[in-house]
Amino acid sequence: MKKRFYTSKKPYKKIEKSPSLPLMQPGSDKSLKRIFEKIGTPEEMKFEPDLFQIQALEAIKKFDCLVTAPTGAGKTWIAEQVAKDVIQRGGKVWYATPLKALTNSIHTQFSKLFGKENVGILTGDIKENPDAAIVIGTTEILRNQLYDAMHTGENLTSDLIILDEAHFLGDEQRGVVWEEIIIYLPVRIPLLLLSATIGNPVSIAEWLLSIRGKKCHVIKAHERPVPLFPLFIHPSGTIFPLTEESESDQKQILYNKVFKFVNMKNKPVMSHREKLPPFGDILYILHTYDLLPAIFFLKSRADCDQAIKLCNSRLLSKNPERKQALINKIDELVSDHPHLKNHNQRPYLERTATASHHSGHLPAWKAVVETLMAGGFLDAMFATSTVAAGVNFPARSVVILNSDRFNGVEFIPLTPSELQQMSGRAGRRGMDNIGFCIVMPGKFMDLNHIVKLMNSPPSDIESQITINFSMVLNLLLSHNPDQIKLLLEKSFASHLIRSGKKRGKTARKRFGMDLEFLWVDFMEHMDFLLSEKFVTEDGKLTDDGLWASKLRIDSPILVAQSIRNNLLPQSDPALLAAIISSFVNEREFNDEPMYNKALPKGLKDVFLDVRKELKPFAVNMLEKGFSAPNLYIQPSLLLYSWAHDEPWENICTLYDFSEGDLARLILRTGENLRQIAKLEETFPEIAKTARQAIDLILKEPVVTY
């Protein structure tokens, strides 16, 4: 009689053991000897600016300027010199970045260079020295200041705008903010754009000329300051060149031995099925050929966290002095922060000199990892592709395991720009003679696609302008509908429509021949605001529209409806934070089981009342084609518990949130509360309560001081 599982009616099936994997041993193709001989640190030399840097400094004196140059080529040096010139003349500089981490990094760098008293920072979470000669901030903050300037009729107090990582103009979610900044920016203020990956800089420069009436110089640099060499690690542990030059057209093609590997019927593998490869062995191989430190790009947060567990102490145990230096530095960074001191990944960090870095971690823990990586204390960092954008993590090598990435919905092939952003982390100027982009075989690695990307220029930037309620309210503060139509005609979308190329066809399909689709979208938003009495028949804001325009958040109309109908808690800060978090939350939950549990009565009653009273309004929004968030009680209960000092570890465990996601929910709730706090003239009581709520939720370990 066949054995059966106790829980199954199916016959027991013997599980076959996976065949053992070949042991990875260090080895290298003989052709790499001359390449590896180049590894080392360049001699210290007196700094001499490159030609493109000199050209940029000259151009920005009279014109706008767009600089495209490889990562590490020295674009930030241009920004430093231009900023120095402006403040020496008594002017002010606004330096905008897409990421809070990059904003913090630039702020630290500029504070050392110009003195902390001359540099401010604005990120929403942090507001320090906002009237300084140089302000470093996120693009959303700059856009909001332009809204205010247009409303009051006052000039933006700046004499230079620097937009770093300017390829974010093409970002699907945030590109609209960049486009708005460029459209609204007074012509008198010079604009310096910096990027490593823009495929159509001339088109962008032509757009700037058409709307600003002055030339935008495009300054290009193609040569990396540190040459990049692509490598391939065979499952045996042998390293090969990834590519070689084609004799026919001088393009890069797969190296002959790698080509043979790709076309094998039964290829050896590094790991079974979807499991991760033996990173301990891989680090030893890279160490053998002096290819560390390295950044490994993995497909998910879980993979990053699992990767450090697959490393070992083999490298660090051979250098006790280095290990002690690492431990001392970690102690220094976490000593004042109890949660960081006992972080669950600290033992792996100290034992293996490797770290995981992704958005699921606390901002403060990511800052620890970033500091260690930048200081040369780590052998490897395992990260998702988001780390490729902008922040300076010096590494000799980057290692790419997948030729696709997850975009939040599905896995899609990497683009040329995305590969260039990742490989751009390899090779540290002044620290390396050469950098390496290392590709590993696997189920989700298409080597032919990688080589195709290497032969491709950066991706073109497309317009991402969209209409939202916050934009409509803020434009109506200072413009009538006819004037807004003229503003929209200044968009990059409008410029692309007029071009006769493929990009023009794509833009016309999306926005209409004369932006009519975009204009219809605007009018539909305005009509809804009219029907809900935020806007008058002649396109002016009502009293409700005026104060609602100050709510520069994701769901301004829904929150405004809650405020004017007196649905939000007026005098209970913890309860207000809890309800606002339900508007901010981006996850889906099954709330039904929660209502059978013991919930704080005040929270349950207020939450259900808000949801019931808002339902007709939200349904109306949905029927008109607008989005409205589902309100779940679980994030509200989470914030309520946090505001009442429930221990951090308990909340993470009870509500199945990663620390980074939980911190993001709290920080975004705090930002929404800040916007409500602006309503002190119209709603003084709830504005005061919002300020008190901020103090309740923005505390360790979400924020560190």
N, C-alpha and C positions, 0 to 999 in steps of 0.2 A: 504494500500500500504506500502510495506516495505521501511524503510529508506535506503538511499544509501550514500556512501561517494561521495563527489563531484568529486573526481578524479578517481573513480573506477566504473566499470559497474557491479561489483559483488554485490550481496545483502549484506547489512550491517550485520555483525555478531557480536553479543554481546560478548564483551571480559569478560571472567569470571575472577573474582578476585582470586588471589592465596590465598589458605588458610593461615591464620595467623600462624606464627611460634611460638613454645612454648617459653616462656620467660626463658632465661638462668639464673639460680641461682647457687651460689657456693655450691658445695657438693663434698664429697670424699668417696670412698669406705673405709670401716673400716680397711681393711688390710694395708692401706697406712699410718696409724698413726705412726707406728714404722719407716717408711721410712722418713716421713716429720720431725720426731724428729731429724733426722741427719742433717737437713739443718742448716747452720751456717758457721761461719768463723773459720778456724783452728787456734789453738794457734801458735804464732810466735815461731819458733824453729830455732836453728842454722842449716844452710844448710849442709846436708850430701849427697854427690853424690850417686846415685844409682849404683848398680853393673854394669849395662850395660854402664853407662857413664864412669866409671873407665876403663872398658874393651876397650871401643872405644879410649880413650886417649892413652892407651898402644899400641893398634893395629896400629894406624896411625903413630907411631914413626918409624915403619919398613915396613909397608905394606899399600896398599890401604884399604879403609874401607867403608862398606855400612851399615848404621844404619837404621833399621826399628823399629819405636816405635810410640805408639799412640800420637795423637796431644796433646800438653801440657806436654809431658813426660819429656822434657828437652833436646831436640836435639840441640836447639840453644846454650844452655850452653856448649855443647861439642864443637861447632864451636868457641865459645868465648875463651875457654881454649886452644884449639889447635892454634888459631890465636895468642893468647898471647905468647905462647911458641915460635912460629916462629919469631915474630917481636923482641922478647927479644934476639934472636940469630942473629938479623940483617937481617932477611929474609923478604919476601913480600908474601902477601896473596891476592888471587882473590876469592871473594865470589859472586857466580852467582845465580840469581833467575829468575823465569819465568815471573814475573810481576813487572811493574814499581812501583806499590803501595807497594809491598813487599820490593822491593829494597830501596824505600824511608824509609820504616819502619826500616829495618835493618841498614841503614845508620845512622838514628837518634840514634838507640840503641847503635851501635858501637862507634859513636862519643862521646856519654856520657861516655862510658866505657874506650876508648883509647885516647880521646882527638881529637877534630875536625881536628887539624893539621896532625894527623896520618891516617885519613880516607878520601878516595875520593869516588866519585860517577860518574858512567857512564851509562846513560840510553838512549842516543840519544837526548832526550830533554835537559838533564842536563849533563854538563861536569865540574866537580869541583875536583881539586887536583888529577889529574890522575896519578901522580907519587908517591902517598902516599904509606905508608907501607901496608895499607889495602885498596883494591879497591872493592867497592860494585857495581855490575852492572848487566845488563840483559844478558842472555845467548847468544843472537845474537851478542852483542859487544865482548864477549869473543871469540866466533867462528871467528869473523872477525879479531881479533888480532892474532889468530892462523894461519889464511890465510896469514897475513902479515909476520909472523915469518917464515913460510915455504918458502915464496917468497924471503925474504932477506937472509935467512940462519941464522938469529939471533935467539937466544934462547928467549923464552917468559920470561920476568923478573918476575918470580913468583916462590915461593918455596912451595906453597900449593894451590890447587884448591878445593873449596867447592862448590858442586852443591846441592843447597837446593831444596826441592820439587822434588826429583829425579824421581818420578813417571811420570813427564812430558815427560820422555823418551818414553812413550807410547801414547803421545798426537798425534792425527791424523794430526794436522796442524803443530805443532812445534816440535814434537819428533825428526825429522831429525836433527835439530840443536844440540840437546843433543847428539845424536849418533855421529855426526861429531866431536864435542868437544872431546869425549872419544877416537875416532879413531886417531885424529891428535895430541892429547896431548903427549908431550915428557914423556917418561917413568920415567925420573929423578924426575918429579914433582908428589908428592903424591896426591891422589884423595880421597876426603871425600864426600860421597853421603849421603843425609839425606832425609827420607821420612816416612810418616805414613801409606802409602797404596801401598805396592808392594807385590803381591802374589807370585812372583817367584824370591826372592832375590838371592837364590843359583845359579840359572841359569845365572843371570846377573854377579855374582861374577866369575863363571866359564868362562864366555865370557871375562871378564877383564883379568883373568889369561892367557887366550889363546892369547890375542893380546898384553898384556903388559909384560908378562913374569915374573910377580911377583904376589904373592897371594893377594887376596882381602878378608879380614875378613868380615864375615857377623855377625853383632851384632843385636840381636833381643830382644825386650822388648814387652811383651804382656799386662801387667797390666797397666791400666790407672792410673795416679796419683790421679785423682779425679774420683771415681766410677760413672758410668752412669746408670741411671734407666729409663726405657721406660714407658711412661704414655699414656693414651687415654682419650680425652675429649668427653664425650657424649653430644649430642645436648641439653640435659637438663641443662648442666653445671656441671654435676657430673664428677669427675676425677676418673678413674680406672687405675690399672696396665694394661699395654698393654699385657704383657706376663706372663706366669708362666712356671715352669720347668716340662717337660714331665717326668712321672714316668718311662717310658720304656727306654729312651735313654738320659735323662738329657738335651735334646735340648729344646730351648724355643718354646712354642706354645702359641696361643692366650689365654689370660685369659678367664676363663669360661664365665663370663658375657659379655665380648667383643665378644666372639665366638657366643653367642646367638644373640647379636645385629647384627652381620654380616649376620646371617642366617634368620633374620626377613623378612617377605614378604613386609610389609609396614613400612619401617624404618622411624623414625622421622629424620628430616633434620635440619641443621643449617642455610641453605640459600636456596632460590628457584633457580632452574635451575643452571646457571653458575655464579650466583652472589656471591660476597664475604660474609663471615660470619660477624656477629656483633663484630668487633674487640674491641670496647669499653667494651662490656660485658666480652669478653674473657680476656682482660687485668685485669679487676676487679677480675675475678675468680683466675687468676694466682697470682695477688697481695695478695688475701686473704690467699693463702697457701705459700706465700713468694717464689714464683717461678720466679720472675723477677730479673734482666733484661732478656729479651728474644730476640732471632733472629728468625723471621718468614721467611721461605723460600717459595716464591710464584713463579708462573709459568711465569710471564711476567712483563715487566717494568710497563705497564699500571696498573696491579694489585697492584704493590708496591706503585705507586703514589695514587691510589684510597684508599688503605688501611689506610693511615694516615688520610684521610678525614672521615673515619668511626670510628676513635678514638674520645675521648672526654677529657675534663679537669677534670674528676672526681677524678683521683688520685693526680694530681699535685695541684689542688685547696685546698686540705687538708694539704698541706705542703708549705706555702708561702715562707719559707726560701729557700727550695730546688728550687722552681720556680725562685726566684730571682738569685740564684747561676747559674742556667741554662742560664738565660737571660744575666747575666754578662759575662759568658764564651763565649756565642755566639757573644756578642759585641766585646770581645777581639779578637776573631778569624776573624771577618769580617770587623773590623773598617777601615782597610786600603784598602778595596776592594769594591768600590761602587756597583758593580753588585751583589756581594754576600750579601751586606748589605740589598739589596731590593729583595732578591731571593723570588720567589713566594711560596716556601714551608716554609719559615721562620715562618710565623704566626702559622702554624700547629706544627712546631717544638717547639715553645715557649709555645703553649697552651696545647699540649698533651704529651710532652717529648717523642715523637716518630719521626722516620725519615725513609725516603725511600732511598735506596742505590742500584744503578744499573748503567750500562754502558751508559745509556741515560743522565746521569748528568755530569756536568762539573767536570773535575778532582779536581779542587779547592773546589767545593762544597762537593764532596765525601770525601775530606780530612777533611773538617769541621765535617761532620757526623762521620767519623772514630775517630777523636779526642774526640768528645763528648761521643761516645760509649765506647772508651777505658778508658775515665776518669770517667765513672759511672754516667754520667749526664742523660742518656736516660733510659726509661723503655723498649723500644722495637725498633728494627730496622727491616724494611720489605725489604727483599733483594731477588734477583734472586740467583740461585745456584752458580754463578761465585764467589760470595763473600766467598764461602767455601774454596777456594784454597789459603791457606798460610797465609793471613793477619790475625793478631791477634785481633779479636774483642771479648773481654771477655764477656761471658753471663752465667747465671745460667742455662738457658734452651734454647733449640732450638725447634721450632715448625714446623712440616712438613705437608703441606697440600696436596701434590700430590706425587704419587709413580712413576711418570714419569717426564721427562724433555724434553725441546725443544733443539735439537742439531743444529738448524739453518735451518733444512729442514723439520723435522717432530718430533713428540713427541715419545720418546722411553723410555722403562722402566729404572728406576734407576739401577745402578750396585752396587755391594757391596762396592766398593771403593768410589763411589759417596755418598752413604749414610754415610759411615764412615767419609768422609771429612766434611759433614754437621753436623753430630752429634758430631764430634770432637770439635766443637766450644763451646759445653756445659760443664760447670764446670771449674772454674778458679783456677789454682794452686795457693795456698796461700791465696785464697779468698773464696773458697767454699769447704765444706766437701763432697758435692755430686752434680752431675749435672743431668739434665733431658732432655731426648729426647721425646717430646710430639707429638703425632700423632692425627690428626683430621680427622673425616669422611668427605666424599664428593664424588662428581661424578667421580673425577680422582684420588681417593685413593683406592688402593687395599691393604688392611691390611695384607692379607696372603702373598703378595709379600714382604711387609716390613719385616715381621717376617722371611721369607726365607732369605732375605739379612742379617738380624741380625745373622743368623746361618751360614753365609758363610764367608770364608776367603776373604782378599782383592783380587781384580782381577789381573790376570797375566799381565805382560807387554809384548807387542808384538813389533817387530821392525817396525818403521815408516819411514825407509830410502827411500827417493825418489830422483830423479834427477831433477835439474833445471838449467837454463842457468847460473845463478850466480855461482853455485857450479862448473860447468864445466869450466867456464872461470878462476875461482880462483885456481882450481886444476891444470889446464894447465899452470898456472904461474910458478909452481915449480916442476911439474911432467910430464913425457911423458905418453901416453895412457897405456902402459904396467905397469908402476908403479901405475897408478890410478886403474887399475884392481886389483892389489895386495892390494891397500887400501880398495877397496870395499869388498874384501874377508875378511877384518877384521871387517866387519859390524856385528851387532847383528843378522841381518837377516841370514847371513852366518852361525853363530853359531847355530841358531835355526834349520836351514835346516839339520844340521848334527845330531841333537838330534832325537831320535827315537820315541818321544812322539807325542801327538796330536798337540802340538805347531809346531813340525817339519813338519807335514803334511800340516798344514795351511801355514807355511812359504814357503814350496816347491811349493804349489799351486800359491802363490802370486809372488814369486821371481824366480821360476825355480829350477830345481834340483841342479844346480851349479851356481846360481845367473844369469843364462843366460838372463832372462827377464830384470833384472836390467842393465846388461851390454848392451843389445840391446838398451835399453832406453838411456843409456849414449852415445852410438855410434850414435843414431839418432839425439841427441842434437848436437854432435860434427859435424856430417855431415851437419846439417843445418848451423852451424857456419862457416864451410868450404865453403859452397855454397854462403854465404853472406860475405866472405872474412874477417872474424874475426879470422880464424884459417887457417894455411897452410896445405899442403898435408901431411907433416910429423908430424902433431899434435902440432905445436907450434903456439903461438899467434902472429898474425900480429900486426902492430902498432895500428890499430883500436882495436884489441882484447885486447891489453895491457891496453889502457885507459878505455875501456868498462868494464874491470874486476873490476875497482874501483867503479862501479855503483852497490852497493850491495842493490838493491831494487827489488820490485816485478816484474817489467817489464824492466829489464836492456837492452835487445836487442832492444825493440821498442823505448825506450828513446835514446839509442845510435844511432839508425838509424836516429832519428829526429835531433840529434846533428850534425852528420857528413854530413847530407844533408842540414844543415843550415836552418831547419824549425822552430826552436824555437826562440823567441824574444831575441835579443842579448843585447839590452840596455834599455829595459823597465822592471823593476823588478816586477811591479804589473801584467803585462801581462804574464811574465814568470811564476809567481806563479799560475796564472789562468790556463794556458795551462797544467802545470805539474799536477794540481789537477785532470784533466780529466783522467790522467793515474792512479791516486791513487784511484779514486772513486770506490766504490763497489756496489752502488745502480743502479737500472735501472730507466730511465726517458723516458717520451715522449717529445722529443724536438720539434716536429713539430709546436705546438702553439707558441713556443718561437721565431721562425723566423719571425712571423708576428708582433712581438712587437718591440719597439724601443730598440735596443741593442747598446752598445758602438761599433762604426764602427770598430775601431782597433781590438777589441776582436773578433767580428764576422768574420772579414776577415782572421785574423791569424788562428783562430780555424778551419774554413772551409778549409783553405789551408793545415793545418797540417793533418786534417782528410783525405782530398783528396789524398795528396802525400803519406801518410802512408798506404792507403787502399791496394795497390797491395802487399806490404810487409806483412801486417797483414793477408790478404787472403792466402798468401803463407804459413804463420805460421799455420793457421787453417787447410789448406789442408794437411800439414805434421803431423797433430795431436797435435799441441801445442796450448795453450790458448793465446788469445790476447784480451785485454779489449776493450769493446765498449767505444768510446769516446763521452761523452755527454757534451753539452754546459752549462747545468744548474749548475753543480758544478764549472765550470770555471767562470761563471757570479758571483756566490756566492763569490769565492775567490777574484775576481776582485773588487767586491764591498767592501769586507772586507779590502783589501789592500788600498782602497781609503777612508778608515775611515767611511764607512757606519755604523751606530749604530748597536751594537750586536743584540738588541731586534728586530730591523727591519729585519735583515737577517734571524733570527730564524723564524719569522712570514711569511715572503715572500716566503721562500724556503721549508717550512714544514720539517725542520730538528730539531730533538731533540738537546739540547745543547751539550750532550755528543757526538753524532754522528758528529755534526758540528766541535766540538773541535778535534775529532779524524781525520777528513778529513784535517783540518788545520795542525795538528801536523805531520801527515804522509806526507803531502805536504812539510812541513818544513824539514823532514828527507830526502826526495828525493832531495830537493834543496841542502842540506848539501853534499850529494854524488856528485852532479854536481859541487859544489864548490871545490871538490878535483881535478878537471881537470884543475887547473890553469896553469900547464906547457904546456898543449896541447891546451886548449881553454881559454886563460886568460880573454877574454871579457865576455863570458857567465858565467864563474866561479865567476867573480866579481859581475855580475848582480844577480846571485843566492844568494850570501851573502847579497846583499842589499834587495832582496826579503824576505829573512828570517826575517830580522828586521822589514819589513812591516807587516808581518802576525802573528808573535809570540809576542802577546801583550795581555794585560788584555781584557777579563777575561779568555782567553785560557791558558795563563801562568800567574802566580803571582810571585812577587818578594818580 
